Amino acid sequence: MSWSLQDAKNRFSAVVEAALRQGPQAVTRRGRPAVTVIATAEYEGLRRAAAASRPDFRAHLLAIPPAEAGAADEFPRAGAAPRAVDLS
């Protein structure tokens, strides 16, 4: 179901009840979709599903293809020398 922002503000309890019983409730602002009200249980399920489908950082790094031979020559080091630092 879709609610205008004004209707959703005036009938917020009804929006929440509809989200719990009927599923996500869209709220429009000036005729355009603005937000969706969903039940907490559904939101948590979506968060768990997203986290489960995302690889961990180690897997992400291991998925990077190895450099080809000679690839280091593509990005030569800058010729600038490091600055002198007085450690005394």
PDB file with SEQRES, HELIX, SHEET and CRYST1 records, atoms N, CA, C and O in Angstrom:
SEQRES   1 A   88  MET SER TRP SER LEU GLN ASP ALA LYS ASN ARG PHE SER          
SEQRES   2 A   88  ALA VAL VAL GLU ALA ALA LEU ARG GLN GLY PRO GLN ALA          
SEQRES   3 A   88  VAL THR ARG ARG GLY ARG PRO ALA VAL THR VAL ILE ALA          
SEQRES   4 A   88  THR ALA GLU TYR GLU GLY LEU ARG ARG ALA ALA ALA ALA          
SEQRES   5 A   88  SER ARG PRO ASP PHE ARG ALA HIS LEU LEU ALA ILE PRO          
SEQRES   6 A   88  PRO ALA GLU ALA GLY ALA ALA ASP GLU PHE PRO ARG ALA          
SEQRES   7 A   88  GLY ALA ALA PRO ARG ALA VAL ASP LEU SER                      
HELIX    1 AA1 LEU A    5  ASN A   10  1                                   6    
HELIX    2 AA2 PHE A   12  GLN A   22  1                                  11    
HELIX    3 AA3 THR A   40  SER A   53  1                                  14    
HELIX    4 AA4 PHE A   57  LEU A   62  1                                   6    
HELIX    5 AA5 ALA A   71  GLU A   74  5                                   4    
SHEET    1 AA1 3 SER A   2  SER A   4  0                                        
SHEET    2 AA1 3 GLN A  25  ARG A  29  1                                        
SHEET    3 AA1 3 ARG A  32  VAL A  37 -1                                        
CRYST1    1.000    1.000    1.000  90.00  90.00  90.00 P 1           1          
ATOM      1  N   MET A   1       0.849  -1.177   0.000  1.00  0.00           N  
ATOM      2  CA  MET A   1       0.000   0.000   0.000  1.00  0.00           C  
ATOM      3  C   MET A   1       0.888   1.230   0.000  1.00  0.00           C  
ATOM      4  O   MET A   1       2.026   1.186   0.469  1.00  0.00           O  
ATOM      5  N   SER A   2       0.375   2.305  -0.517  1.00  0.00           N  
ATOM      6  CA  SER A   2       1.105   3.561  -0.584  1.00  0.00           C  
ATOM      7  C   SER A   2       0.333   4.636   0.176  1.00  0.00           C  
ATOM      8  O   SER A   2      -0.889   4.734   0.069  1.00  0.00           O  
ATOM      9  N   TRP A   3       1.062   5.433   0.941  1.00  0.00           N  
ATOM     10  CA  TRP A   3       0.484   6.504   1.736  1.00  0.00           C  
ATOM     11  C   TRP A   3       1.153   7.810   1.342  1.00  0.00           C  
ATOM     12  O   TRP A   3       2.355   7.846   1.079  1.00  0.00           O  
ATOM     13  N   SER A   4       0.371   8.883   1.302  1.00  0.00           N  
ATOM     14  CA  SER A   4       0.992  10.198   1.137  1.00  0.00           C  
ATOM     15  C   SER A   4       1.636  10.550   2.475  1.00  0.00           C  
ATOM     16  O   SER A   4       1.238  10.029   3.517  1.00  0.00           O  
ATOM     17  N   LEU A   5       2.610  11.414   2.445  1.00  0.00           N  
ATOM     18  CA  LEU A   5       3.293  11.789   3.685  1.00  0.00           C  
ATOM     19  C   LEU A   5       2.309  12.363   4.694  1.00  0.00           C  
ATOM     20  O   LEU A   5       2.368  12.027   5.877  1.00  0.00           O  
ATOM     21  N   GLN A   6       1.414  13.217   4.242  1.00  0.00           N  
ATOM     22  CA  GLN A   6       0.442  13.822   5.161  1.00  0.00           C  
ATOM     23  C   GLN A   6      -0.448  12.753   5.791  1.00  0.00           C  
ATOM     24  O   GLN A   6      -0.691  12.782   6.997  1.00  0.00           O  
ATOM     25  N   ASP A   7      -0.940  11.797   4.970  1.00  0.00           N  
ATOM     26  CA  ASP A   7      -1.769  10.714   5.516  1.00  0.00           C  
ATOM     27  C   ASP A   7      -0.974   9.846   6.493  1.00  0.00           C  
ATOM     28  O   ASP A   7      -1.490   9.438   7.533  1.00  0.00           O  
ATOM     29  N   ALA A   8       0.273   9.569   6.153  1.00  0.00           N  
ATOM     30  CA  ALA A   8       1.105   8.740   7.023  1.00  0.00           C  
ATOM     31  C   ALA A   8       1.340   9.434   8.364  1.00  0.00           C  
ATOM     32  O   ALA A   8       1.339   8.790   9.413  1.00  0.00           O  
ATOM     33  N   LYS A   9       1.540  10.751   8.320  1.00  0.00           N  
ATOM     34  CA  LYS A   9       1.731  11.487   9.572  1.00  0.00           C  
ATOM     35  C   LYS A   9       0.452  11.477  10.398  1.00  0.00           C  
ATOM     36  O   LYS A   9       0.497  11.272  11.611  1.00  0.00           O  
ATOM     37  N   ASN A  10      -0.674  11.694   9.756  1.00  0.00           N  
ATOM     38  CA  ASN A  10      -1.953  11.750  10.471  1.00  0.00           C  
ATOM     39  C   ASN A  10      -2.383  10.390  10.999  1.00  0.00           C  
ATOM     40  O   ASN A  10      -3.072  10.304  12.016  1.00  0.00           O  
ATOM     41  N   ARG A  11      -1.974   9.318  10.305  1.00  0.00           N  
ATOM     42  CA  ARG A  11      -2.435   7.976  10.671  1.00  0.00           C  
ATOM     43  C   ARG A  11      -1.250   7.041  10.897  1.00  0.00           C  
ATOM     44  O   ARG A  11      -1.258   5.896  10.445  1.00  0.00           O  
ATOM     45  N   PHE A  12      -0.237   7.534  11.595  1.00  0.00           N  
ATOM     46  CA  PHE A  12       0.990   6.764  11.769  1.00  0.00           C  
ATOM     47  C   PHE A  12       0.740   5.401  12.401  1.00  0.00           C  
ATOM     48  O   PHE A  12       1.356   4.415  11.995  1.00  0.00           O  
ATOM     49  N   SER A  13      -0.134   5.327  13.366  1.00  0.00           N  
ATOM     50  CA  SER A  13      -0.446   4.037  13.995  1.00  0.00           C  
ATOM     51  C   SER A  13      -0.997   3.054  12.973  1.00  0.00           C  
ATOM     52  O   SER A  13      -0.676   1.866  13.014  1.00  0.00           O  
ATOM     53  N   ALA A  14      -1.820   3.542  12.061  1.00  0.00           N  
ATOM     54  CA  ALA A  14      -2.379   2.675  11.017  1.00  0.00           C  
ATOM     55  C   ALA A  14      -1.282   2.215  10.052  1.00  0.00           C  
ATOM     56  O   ALA A  14      -1.301   1.075   9.587  1.00  0.00           O  
ATOM     57  N   VAL A  15      -0.333   3.096   9.753  1.00  0.00           N  
ATOM     58  CA  VAL A  15       0.787   2.722   8.874  1.00  0.00           C  
ATOM     59  C   VAL A  15       1.598   1.612   9.528  1.00  0.00           C  
ATOM     60  O   VAL A  15       1.935   0.623   8.877  1.00  0.00           O  
ATOM     61  N   VAL A  16       1.912   1.769  10.807  1.00  0.00           N  
ATOM     62  CA  VAL A  16       2.682   0.756  11.536  1.00  0.00           C  
ATOM     63  C   VAL A  16       1.918  -0.553  11.590  1.00  0.00           C  
ATOM     64  O   VAL A  16       2.487  -1.615  11.338  1.00  0.00           O  
ATOM     65  N   GLU A  17       0.654  -0.492  11.911  1.00  0.00           N  
ATOM     66  CA  GLU A  17      -0.172  -1.713  11.975  1.00  0.00           C  
ATOM     67  C   GLU A  17      -0.222  -2.411  10.618  1.00  0.00           C  
ATOM     68  O   GLU A  17      -0.126  -3.636  10.546  1.00  0.00           O  
ATOM     69  N   ALA A  18      -0.370  -1.638   9.547  1.00  0.00           N  
ATOM     70  CA  ALA A  18      -0.391  -2.219   8.197  1.00  0.00           C  
ATOM     71  C   ALA A  18       0.954  -2.856   7.854  1.00  0.00           C  
ATOM     72  O   ALA A  18       0.991  -3.901   7.205  1.00  0.00           O  
ATOM     73  N   ALA A  19       2.053  -2.243   8.278  1.00  0.00           N  
ATOM     74  CA  ALA A  19       3.379  -2.813   8.020  1.00  0.00           C  
ATOM     75  C   ALA A  19       3.542  -4.139   8.745  1.00  0.00           C  
ATOM     76  O   ALA A  19       4.150  -5.069   8.214  1.00  0.00           O  
ATOM     77  N   LEU A  20       3.004  -4.232   9.946  1.00  0.00           N  
ATOM     78  CA  LEU A  20       3.094  -5.476  10.714  1.00  0.00           C  
ATOM     79  C   LEU A  20       2.216  -6.581  10.127  1.00  0.00           C  
ATOM     80  O   LEU A  20       2.602  -7.750  10.127  1.00  0.00           O  
ATOM     81  N   ARG A  21       1.047  -6.214   9.631  1.00  0.00           N  
ATOM     82  CA  ARG A  21       0.091  -7.217   9.164  1.00  0.00           C  
ATOM     83  C   ARG A  21       0.175  -7.513   7.659  1.00  0.00           C  
ATOM     84  O   ARG A  21       0.016  -8.658   7.237  1.00  0.00           O  
ATOM     85  N   GLN A  22       0.426  -6.472   6.859  1.00  0.00           N  
ATOM     86  CA  GLN A  22       0.331  -6.622   5.409  1.00  0.00           C  
ATOM     87  C   GLN A  22       1.678  -6.560   4.693  1.00  0.00           C  
ATOM     88  O   GLN A  22       1.770  -6.919   3.519  1.00  0.00           O  
ATOM     89  N   GLY A  23       2.709  -6.114   5.378  1.00  0.00           N  
ATOM     90  CA  GLY A  23       4.017  -6.000   4.742  1.00  0.00           C  
ATOM     91  C   GLY A  23       4.413  -4.543   4.551  1.00  0.00           C  
ATOM     92  O   GLY A  23       3.752  -3.646   5.076  1.00  0.00           O  
ATOM     93  N   PRO A  24       5.475  -4.302   3.809  1.00  0.00           N  
ATOM     94  CA  PRO A  24       6.014  -2.952   3.648  1.00  0.00           C  
ATOM     95  C   PRO A  24       4.981  -1.938   3.168  1.00  0.00           C  
ATOM     96  O   PRO A  24       4.136  -2.235   2.324  1.00  0.00           O  
ATOM     97  N   GLN A  25       5.072  -0.732   3.730  1.00  0.00           N  
ATOM     98  CA  GLN A  25       4.160   0.352   3.391  1.00  0.00           C  
ATOM     99  C   GLN A  25       4.974   1.508   2.809  1.00  0.00           C  
ATOM    100  O   GLN A  25       5.850   2.053   3.481  1.00  0.00           O  
ATOM    101  N   ALA A  26       4.689   1.876   1.574  1.00  0.00           N  
ATOM    102  CA  ALA A  26       5.400   2.969   0.910  1.00  0.00           C  
ATOM    103  C   ALA A  26       4.792   4.301   1.321  1.00  0.00           C  
ATOM    104  O   ALA A  26       3.576   4.426   1.460  1.00  0.00           O  
ATOM    105  N   VAL A  27       5.651   5.288   1.513  1.00  0.00           N  
ATOM    106  CA  VAL A  27       5.204   6.641   1.824  1.00  0.00           C  
ATOM    107  C   VAL A  27       5.752   7.556   0.740  1.00  0.00           C  
ATOM    108  O   VAL A  27       6.949   7.548   0.451  1.00  0.00           O  
ATOM    109  N   THR A  28       4.864   8.343   0.144  1.00  0.00           N  
ATOM    110  CA  THR A  28       5.279   9.246  -0.929  1.00  0.00           C  
ATOM    111  C   THR A  28       5.343  10.675  -0.423  1.00  0.00           C  
ATOM    112  O   THR A  28       4.644  11.061   0.514  1.00  0.00           O  
ATOM    113  N   ARG A  29       6.197  11.441  -1.066  1.00  0.00           N  
ATOM    114  CA  ARG A  29       6.336  12.860  -0.747  1.00  0.00           C  
ATOM    115  C   ARG A  29       6.256  13.616  -2.056  1.00  0.00           C  
ATOM    116  O   ARG A  29       7.084  13.419  -2.945  1.00  0.00           O  
ATOM    117  N   ARG A  30       5.269  14.475  -2.178  1.00  0.00           N  
ATOM    118  CA  ARG A  30       5.006  15.206  -3.420  1.00  0.00           C  
ATOM    119  C   ARG A  30       4.834  14.253  -4.601  1.00  0.00           C  
ATOM    120  O   ARG A  30       5.271  14.538  -5.716  1.00  0.00           O  
ATOM    121  N   GLY A  31       4.186  13.111  -4.334  1.00  0.00           N  
ATOM    122  CA  GLY A  31       3.878  12.148  -5.382  1.00  0.00           C  
ATOM    123  C   GLY A  31       5.014  11.212  -5.753  1.00  0.00           C  
ATOM    124  O   GLY A  31       4.852  10.364  -6.631  1.00  0.00           O  
ATOM    125  N   ARG A  32       6.158  11.350  -5.101  1.00  0.00           N  
ATOM    126  CA  ARG A  32       7.316  10.488  -5.406  1.00  0.00           C  
ATOM    127  C   ARG A  32       7.626   9.596  -4.214  1.00  0.00           C  
ATOM    128  O   ARG A  32       7.469  10.019  -3.069  1.00  0.00           O  
ATOM    129  N   PRO A  33       8.065   8.361  -4.468  1.00  0.00           N  
ATOM    130  CA  PRO A  33       8.417   7.474  -3.351  1.00  0.00           C  
ATOM    131  C   PRO A  33       9.479   8.122  -2.463  1.00  0.00           C  
ATOM    132  O   PRO A  33      10.475   8.648  -2.960  1.00  0.00           O  
ATOM    133  N   ALA A  34       9.261   8.079  -1.145  1.00  0.00           N  
ATOM    134  CA  ALA A  34      10.205   8.704  -0.215  1.00  0.00           C  
ATOM    135  C   ALA A  34      10.810   7.669   0.736  1.00  0.00           C  
ATOM    136  O   ALA A  34      12.032   7.546   0.823  1.00  0.00           O  
ATOM    137  N   VAL A  35       9.969   6.933   1.441  1.00  0.00           N  
ATOM    138  CA  VAL A  35      10.441   5.940   2.407  1.00  0.00           C  
ATOM    139  C   VAL A  35       9.501   4.745   2.401  1.00  0.00           C  
ATOM    140  O   VAL A  35       8.398   4.795   1.856  1.00  0.00           O  
ATOM    141  N   THR A  36       9.975   3.660   3.028  1.00  0.00           N  
ATOM    142  CA  THR A  36       9.156   2.473   3.206  1.00  0.00           C  
ATOM    143  C   THR A  36       9.179   2.089   4.668  1.00  0.00           C  
ATOM    144  O   THR A  36      10.247   2.015   5.276  1.00  0.00           O  
ATOM    145  N   VAL A  37       8.027   1.846   5.231  1.00  0.00           N  
ATOM    146  CA  VAL A  37       7.914   1.408   6.623  1.00  0.00           C  
ATOM    147  C   VAL A  37       7.766  -0.104   6.604  1.00  0.00           C  
ATOM    148  O   VAL A  37       6.852  -0.647   5.982  1.00  0.00           O  
ATOM    149  N   ILE A  38       8.699  -0.790   7.310  1.00  0.00           N  
ATOM    150  CA  ILE A  38       8.632  -2.255   7.374  1.00  0.00           C  
ATOM    151  C   ILE A  38       8.744  -2.697   8.823  1.00  0.00           C  
ATOM    152  O   ILE A  38       9.236  -1.960   9.678  1.00  0.00           O  
ATOM    153  N   ALA A  39       8.282  -3.905   9.083  1.00  0.00           N  
ATOM    154  CA  ALA A  39       8.357  -4.472  10.427  1.00  0.00           C  
ATOM    155  C   ALA A  39       9.813  -4.743  10.789  1.00  0.00           C  
ATOM    156  O   ALA A  39      10.625  -5.051   9.916  1.00  0.00           O  
ATOM    157  N   THR A  40      10.142  -4.631  12.065  1.00  0.00           N  
ATOM    158  CA  THR A  40      11.508  -4.857  12.530  1.00  0.00           C  
ATOM    159  C   THR A  40      12.002  -6.259  12.185  1.00  0.00           C  
ATOM    160  O   THR A  40      13.155  -6.426  11.787  1.00  0.00           O  
ATOM    161  N   ALA A  41      11.159  -7.250  12.329  1.00  0.00           N  
ATOM    162  CA  ALA A  41      11.567  -8.626  12.018  1.00  0.00           C  
ATOM    163  C   ALA A  41      11.972  -8.750  10.544  1.00  0.00           C  
ATOM    164  O   ALA A  41      12.951  -9.423  10.221  1.00  0.00           O  
ATOM    165  N   GLU A  42      11.229  -8.110   9.670  1.00  0.00           N  
ATOM    166  CA  GLU A  42      11.555  -8.156   8.250  1.00  0.00           C  
ATOM    167  C   GLU A  42      12.870  -7.416   7.974  1.00  0.00           C  
ATOM    168  O   GLU A  42      13.701  -7.879   7.193  1.00  0.00           O  
ATOM    169  N   TYR A  43      13.044  -6.271   8.621  1.00  0.00           N  
ATOM    170  CA  TYR A  43      14.272  -5.499   8.465  1.00  0.00           C  
ATOM    171  C   TYR A  43      15.491  -6.301   8.928  1.00  0.00           C  
ATOM    172  O   TYR A  43      16.511  -6.339   8.239  1.00  0.00           O  
ATOM    173  N   GLU A  44      15.383  -6.934  10.082  1.00  0.00           N  
ATOM    174  CA  GLU A  44      16.501  -7.734  10.594  1.00  0.00           C  
ATOM    175  C   GLU A  44      16.807  -8.901   9.655  1.00  0.00           C  
ATOM    176  O   GLU A  44      17.972  -9.240   9.447  1.00  0.00           O  
ATOM    177  N   GLY A  45      15.765  -9.517   9.086  1.00  0.00           N  
ATOM    178  CA  GLY A  45      15.983 -10.593   8.119  1.00  0.00           C  
ATOM    179  C   GLY A  45      16.737 -10.105   6.890  1.00  0.00           C  
ATOM    180  O   GLY A  45      17.621 -10.794   6.380  1.00  0.00           O  
ATOM    181  N   LEU A  46      16.384  -8.916   6.419  1.00  0.00           N  
ATOM    182  CA  LEU A  46      17.093  -8.344   5.273  1.00  0.00           C  
ATOM    183  C   LEU A  46      18.547  -8.047   5.618  1.00  0.00           C  
ATOM    184  O   LEU A  46      19.437  -8.282   4.800  1.00  0.00           O  
ATOM    185  N   ARG A  47      18.798  -7.533   6.818  1.00  0.00           N  
ATOM    186  CA  ARG A  47      20.175  -7.249   7.241  1.00  0.00           C  
ATOM    187  C   ARG A  47      20.997  -8.530   7.336  1.00  0.00           C  
ATOM    188  O   ARG A  47      22.146  -8.564   6.897  1.00  0.00           O  
ATOM    189  N   ARG A  48      20.411  -9.587   7.909  1.00  0.00           N  
ATOM    190  CA  ARG A  48      21.134 -10.859   8.013  1.00  0.00           C  
ATOM    191  C   ARG A  48      21.434 -11.431   6.636  1.00  0.00           C  
ATOM    192  O   ARG A  48      22.529 -11.941   6.401  1.00  0.00           O  
ATOM    193  N   ALA A  49      20.471 -11.351   5.725  1.00  0.00           N  
ATOM    194  CA  ALA A  49      20.678 -11.880   4.378  1.00  0.00           C  
ATOM    195  C   ALA A  49      21.776 -11.099   3.651  1.00  0.00           C  
ATOM    196  O   ALA A  49      22.596 -11.687   2.946  1.00  0.00           O  
ATOM    197  N   ALA A  50      21.791  -9.790   3.821  1.00  0.00           N  
ATOM    198  CA  ALA A  50      22.826  -8.974   3.181  1.00  0.00           C  
ATOM    199  C   ALA A  50      24.200  -9.292   3.756  1.00  0.00           C  
ATOM    200  O   ALA A  50      25.178  -9.387   3.014  1.00  0.00           O  
ATOM    201  N   ALA A  51      24.279  -9.457   5.073  1.00  0.00           N  
ATOM    202  CA  ALA A  51      25.566  -9.758   5.704  1.00  0.00           C  
ATOM    203  C   ALA A  51      26.060 -11.144   5.296  1.00  0.00           C  
ATOM    204  O   ALA A  51      27.261 -11.342   5.111  1.00  0.00           O  
ATOM    205  N   ALA A  52      25.149 -12.102   5.155  1.00  0.00           N  
ATOM    206  CA  ALA A  52      25.545 -13.459   4.788  1.00  0.00           C  
ATOM    207  C   ALA A  52      26.048 -13.534   3.351  1.00  0.00           C  
ATOM    208  O   ALA A  52      26.895 -14.370   3.035  1.00  0.00           O  
ATOM    209  N   SER A  53      25.543 -12.679   2.489  1.00  0.00           N  
ATOM    210  CA  SER A  53      25.943 -12.735   1.085  1.00  0.00           C  
ATOM    211  C   SER A  53      27.200 -11.920   0.796  1.00  0.00           C  
ATOM    212  O   SER A  53      27.747 -11.996  -0.305  1.00  0.00           O  
ATOM    213  N   ARG A  54      27.662 -11.146   1.771  1.00  0.00           N  
ATOM    214  CA  ARG A  54      28.841 -10.297   1.594  1.00  0.00           C  
ATOM    215  C   ARG A  54      30.083 -11.063   2.044  1.00  0.00           C  
ATOM    216  O   ARG A  54      30.104 -11.587   3.158  1.00  0.00           O  
ATOM    217  N   PRO A  55      31.126 -11.141   1.198  1.00  0.00           N  
ATOM    218  CA  PRO A  55      32.334 -11.841   1.637  1.00  0.00           C  
ATOM    219  C   PRO A  55      33.064 -11.044   2.722  1.00  0.00           C  
ATOM    220  O   PRO A  55      32.946  -9.821   2.794  1.00  0.00           O  
ATOM    221  N   ASP A  56      33.812 -11.751   3.556  1.00  0.00           N  
ATOM    222  CA  ASP A  56      34.583 -11.028   4.556  1.00  0.00           C  
ATOM    223  C   ASP A  56      35.771 -10.335   3.872  1.00  0.00           C  
ATOM    224  O   ASP A  56      36.040 -10.578   2.696  1.00  0.00           O  
ATOM    225  N   PHE A  57      36.468  -9.486   4.601  1.00  0.00           N  
ATOM    226  CA  PHE A  57      37.532  -8.673   4.014  1.00  0.00           C  
ATOM    227  C   PHE A  57      38.661  -9.532   3.464  1.00  0.00           C  
ATOM    228  O   PHE A  57      39.219  -9.225   2.410  1.00  0.00           O  
ATOM    229  N   ARG A  58      38.998 -10.602   4.166  1.00  0.00           N  
ATOM    230  CA  ARG A  58      40.062 -11.490   3.694  1.00  0.00           C  
ATOM    231  C   ARG A  58      39.685 -12.114   2.350  1.00  0.00           C  
ATOM    232  O   ARG A  58      40.504 -12.157   1.432  1.00  0.00           O  
ATOM    233  N   ALA A  59      38.465 -12.589   2.237  1.00  0.00           N  
ATOM    234  CA  ALA A  59      38.011 -13.176   0.970  1.00  0.00           C  
ATOM    235  C   ALA A  59      38.008 -12.136  -0.142  1.00  0.00           C  
ATOM    236  O   ALA A  59      38.326 -12.441  -1.292  1.00  0.00           O  
ATOM    237  N   HIS A  60      37.647 -10.908   0.209  1.00  0.00           N  
ATOM    238  CA  HIS A  60      37.650  -9.826  -0.773  1.00  0.00           C  
ATOM    239  C   HIS A  60      39.064  -9.596  -1.310  1.00  0.00           C  
ATOM    240  O   HIS A  60      39.260  -9.466  -2.518  1.00  0.00           O  
ATOM    241  N   LEU A  61      40.041  -9.546  -0.415  1.00  0.00           N  
ATOM    242  CA  LEU A  61      41.426  -9.334  -0.847  1.00  0.00           C  
ATOM    243  C   LEU A  61      41.950 -10.503  -1.669  1.00  0.00           C  
ATOM    244  O   LEU A  61      42.668 -10.306  -2.650  1.00  0.00           O  
ATOM    245  N   LEU A  62      41.593 -11.714  -1.272  1.00  0.00           N  
ATOM    246  CA  LEU A  62      42.057 -12.889  -2.009  1.00  0.00           C  
ATOM    247  C   LEU A  62      41.416 -13.000  -3.394  1.00  0.00           C  
ATOM    248  O   LEU A  62      41.934 -13.696  -4.267  1.00  0.00           O  
ATOM    249  N   ALA A  63      40.298 -12.319  -3.592  1.00  0.00           N  
ATOM    250  CA  ALA A  63      39.619 -12.360  -4.888  1.00  0.00           C  
ATOM    251  C   ALA A  63      40.270 -11.442  -5.917  1.00  0.00           C  
ATOM    252  O   ALA A  63      39.939 -11.517  -7.100  1.00  0.00           O  
ATOM    253  N   ILE A  64      41.192 -10.575  -5.488  1.00  0.00           N  
ATOM    254  CA  ILE A  64      41.864  -9.679  -6.420  1.00  0.00           C  
ATOM    255  C   ILE A  64      42.777 -10.511  -7.308  1.00  0.00           C  
ATOM    256  O   ILE A  64      43.582 -11.287  -6.794  1.00  0.00           O  
ATOM    257  N   PRO A  65      42.676 -10.372  -8.623  1.00  0.00           N  
ATOM    258  CA  PRO A  65      43.526 -11.182  -9.500  1.00  0.00           C  
ATOM    259  C   PRO A  65      44.999 -10.819  -9.324  1.00  0.00           C  
ATOM    260  O   PRO A  65      45.327  -9.655  -9.095  1.00  0.00           O  
ATOM    261  N   PRO A  66      45.889 -11.809  -9.429  1.00  0.00           N  
ATOM    262  CA  PRO A  66      47.316 -11.519  -9.268  1.00  0.00           C  
ATOM    263  C   PRO A  66      47.827 -10.651 -10.417  1.00  0.00           C  
ATOM    264  O   PRO A  66      47.292 -10.677 -11.525  1.00  0.00           O  
ATOM    265  N   ALA A  67      48.867  -9.889 -10.127  1.00  0.00           N  
ATOM    266  CA  ALA A  67      49.471  -9.032 -11.152  1.00  0.00           C  
ATOM    267  C   ALA A  67      50.171  -9.891 -12.188  1.00  0.00           C  
ATOM    268  O   ALA A  67      50.735 -10.937 -11.865  1.00  0.00           O  
ATOM    269  N   GLU A  68      50.131  -9.450 -13.415  1.00  0.00           N  
ATOM    270  CA  GLU A  68      50.826 -10.170 -14.488  1.00  0.00           C  
ATOM    271  C   GLU A  68      52.307  -9.837 -14.426  1.00  0.00           C  
ATOM    272  O   GLU A  68      52.705  -8.827 -13.845  1.00  0.00           O  
ATOM    273  N   ALA A  69      53.109 -10.686 -15.022  1.00  0.00           N  
ATOM    274  CA  ALA A  69      54.552 -10.460 -15.052  1.00  0.00           C  
ATOM    275  C   ALA A  69      54.826  -9.127 -15.747  1.00  0.00           C  
ATOM    276  O   ALA A  69      54.260  -8.840 -16.801  1.00  0.00           O  
ATOM    277  N   GLY A  70      55.685  -8.331 -15.155  1.00  0.00           N  
ATOM    278  CA  GLY A  70      56.039  -7.042 -15.739  1.00  0.00           C  
ATOM    279  C   GLY A  70      55.053  -5.943 -15.426  1.00  0.00           C  
ATOM    280  O   GLY A  70      55.233  -4.812 -15.879  1.00  0.00           O  
ATOM    281  N   ALA A  71      54.008  -6.240 -14.660  1.00  0.00           N  
ATOM    282  CA  ALA A  71      52.985  -5.238 -14.367  1.00  0.00           C  
ATOM    283  C   ALA A  71      53.539  -4.120 -13.483  1.00  0.00           C  
ATOM    284  O   ALA A  71      53.029  -2.999 -13.509  1.00  0.00           O  
ATOM    285  N   ALA A  72      54.579  -4.418 -12.702  1.00  0.00           N  
ATOM    286  CA  ALA A  72      55.159  -3.392 -11.831  1.00  0.00           C  
ATOM    287  C   ALA A  72      55.746  -2.254 -12.644  1.00  0.00           C  
ATOM    288  O   ALA A  72      55.860  -1.132 -12.150  1.00  0.00           O  
ATOM    289  N   ASP A  73      56.121  -2.531 -13.890  1.00  0.00           N  
ATOM    290  CA  ASP A  73      56.694  -1.488 -14.737  1.00  0.00           C  
ATOM    291  C   ASP A  73      55.654  -0.474 -15.187  1.00  0.00           C  
ATOM    292  O   ASP A  73      56.010   0.604 -15.662  1.00  0.00           O  
ATOM    293  N   GLU A  74      54.391  -0.798 -15.049  1.00  0.00           N  
ATOM    294  CA  GLU A  74      53.345   0.108 -15.493  1.00  0.00           C  
ATOM    295  C   GLU A  74      53.276   1.360 -14.625  1.00  0.00           C  
ATOM    296  O   GLU A  74      52.872   2.419 -15.105  1.00  0.00           O  
ATOM    297  N   PHE A  75      53.661   1.256 -13.372  1.00  0.00           N  
ATOM    298  CA  PHE A  75      53.595   2.381 -12.447  1.00  0.00           C  
ATOM    299  C   PHE A  75      54.978   2.615 -11.847  1.00  0.00           C  
ATOM    300  O   PHE A  75      55.253   2.164 -10.735  1.00  0.00           O  
ATOM    301  N   PRO A  76      55.844   3.311 -12.569  1.00  0.00           N  
ATOM    302  CA  PRO A  76      57.193   3.523 -12.041  1.00  0.00           C  
ATOM    303  C   PRO A  76      57.160   4.426 -10.812  1.00  0.00           C  
ATOM    304  O   PRO A  76      56.284   5.279 -10.671  1.00  0.00           O  
ATOM    305  N   ARG A  77      58.125   4.220  -9.934  1.00  0.00           N  
ATOM    306  CA  ARG A  77      58.232   5.054  -8.739  1.00  0.00           C  
ATOM    307  C   ARG A  77      58.601   6.474  -9.115  1.00  0.00           C  
ATOM    308  O   ARG A  77      59.286   6.711 -10.110  1.00  0.00           O  
ATOM    309  N   ALA A  78      58.148   7.396  -8.325  1.00  0.00           N  
ATOM    310  CA  ALA A  78      58.525   8.792  -8.534  1.00  0.00           C  
ATOM    311  C   ALA A  78      60.006   8.963  -8.224  1.00  0.00           C  
ATOM    312  O   ALA A  78      60.539   8.291  -7.341  1.00  0.00           O  
ATOM    313  N   GLY A  79      60.659   9.843  -8.933  1.00  0.00           N  
ATOM    314  CA  GLY A  79      62.089  10.040  -8.746  1.00  0.00           C  
ATOM    315  C   GLY A  79      62.427  10.904  -7.558  1.00  0.00           C  
ATOM    316  O   GLY A  79      63.611  11.152  -7.329  1.00  0.00           O  
ATOM    317  N   ALA A  80      61.482  11.376  -6.793  1.00  0.00           N  
ATOM    318  CA  ALA A  80      61.740  12.275  -5.666  1.00  0.00           C  
ATOM    319  C   ALA A  80      62.412  11.528  -4.531  1.00  0.00           C  
ATOM    320  O   ALA A  80      62.062  10.387  -4.228  1.00  0.00           O  
ATOM    321  N   ALA A  81      63.368  12.174  -3.915  1.00  0.00           N  
ATOM    322  CA  ALA A  81      64.061  11.594  -2.769  1.00  0.00           C  
ATOM    323  C   ALA A  81      63.290  11.956  -1.497  1.00  0.00           C  
ATOM    324  O   ALA A  81      62.605  12.979  -1.460  1.00  0.00           O  
ATOM    325  N   PRO A  82      63.394  11.130  -0.460  1.00  0.00           N  
ATOM    326  CA  PRO A  82      62.717  11.463   0.802  1.00  0.00           C  
ATOM    327  C   PRO A  82      63.362  12.696   1.425  1.00  0.00           C  
ATOM    328  O   PRO A  82      64.536  12.978   1.186  1.00  0.00           O  
ATOM    329  N   ARG A  83      62.607  13.411   2.206  1.00  0.00           N  
ATOM    330  CA  ARG A  83      63.134  14.619   2.842  1.00  0.00           C  
ATOM    331  C   ARG A  83      64.046  14.256   3.987  1.00  0.00           C  
ATOM    332  O   ARG A  83      63.894  13.209   4.616  1.00  0.00           O  
ATOM    333  N   ALA A  84      64.982  15.121   4.246  1.00  0.00           N  
ATOM    334  CA  ALA A  84      65.905  14.909   5.358  1.00  0.00           C  
ATOM    335  C   ALA A  84      65.193  15.216   6.672  1.00  0.00           C  
ATOM    336  O   ALA A  84      64.446  16.189   6.773  1.00  0.00           O  
ATOM    337  N   VAL A  85      65.433  14.379   7.672  1.00  0.00           N  
ATOM    338  CA  VAL A  85      64.810  14.550   8.971  1.00  0.00           C  
ATOM    339  C   VAL A  85      65.907  14.632  10.020  1.00  0.00           C  
ATOM    340  O   VAL A  85      66.787  13.772  10.057  1.00  0.00           O  
ATOM    341  N   ASP A  86      65.872  15.636  10.864  1.00  0.00           N  
ATOM    342  CA  ASP A  86      66.839  15.783  11.929  1.00  0.00           C  
ATOM    343  C   ASP A  86      66.342  15.021  13.142  1.00  0.00           C  
ATOM    344  O   ASP A  86      65.323  15.388  13.727  1.00  0.00           O  
ATOM    345  N   LEU A  87      67.050  13.960  13.532  1.00  0.00           N  
ATOM    346  CA  LEU A  87      66.640  13.122  14.649  1.00  0.00           C  
ATOM    347  C   LEU A  87      67.358  13.474  15.939  1.00  0.00           C  
ATOM    348  O   LEU A  87      67.236  12.760  16.934  1.00  0.00           O  
ATOM    349  N   SER A  88      68.100  14.562  15.930  1.00  0.00           N  
ATOM    350  CA  SER A  88      68.843  14.909  17.158  1.00  0.00           C  
ATOM    351  C   SER A  88      68.012  15.699  18.129  1.00  0.00           C  
ATOM    352  O   SER A  88      68.495  16.063  19.201  1.00  0.00           O  
TER     353      SER A  88                                                      
END                                                                             
